[in-house]
């Protein structure tokens, strides 16, 4: 178990960085608003309405929860 301890720290750091970047994007972007980072690269805030890669997004069920609409 002691050898796995650093990996738990890495996982926690990745989780915290993921949550911070999501918070920052939600605070500074409007849905559908493009932000040009380079002439060939834009960031746009979109939400996944279904399961992975919007699979079954238009189907009712577990993959389309009420808070996702």
N, C-alpha and C positions, 0 to 999 in steps of 0.2 A: 504493500500500500504506500509506503513512503516514496517509491519511485514514481507513482502515479500522481502524487500531490502537485508537482509543477504543472501537469496537464490540466488539473482542475482550475488552477490559476489562469492558464491560457484560455480555457473555456469561459471562465467568468469575465475575463477581459474582452473577449470577442462578443459576449452577450451585452456587456455594458456599452461597448462601441457601437453595436448594432442599434441599441435603443437610443443612444445619443444622436446618431445620424438620422434615425427616423423622426425624432423630436425636432431636430433642426430643419429638416425638409418640410415637415408639417407646419412649422412656425414661419417659414420664409417663402413657401410656394403656394400658389393657388392651383386647384385642380385644372389640368389642361394648359397651364401657363408654361411656355417653353423658356428655358434659360440657355443662352448660347455660351458655351465654355470655349469653343474654338469654331472657326468657320465650318468645320465638318462634324461638330459634336454638340448636341443639345441635350439638356435634361428636361424631362416633362413629368409632372406628378400625375400618376394614374393609379387606380385602385383595381386590384384583382377581384372580380365579382364571383368567381367560382373556385374550383379546386386548383391544382397546379396548372399554371399557364392558362387560366380561365376556362379550363375543361369543365363542361357541364354548367356554365355560367347561367344559361337560361332555363335550366331544369330546377324544379322545386326539390327541396331536400336539405340534407345536412350541409352541403357545400354552398348554399346560398342563405346564410343566416340573416335575420332581420336587420342587424346593425351594418351589414355590408351594402345596403342599397343606398 
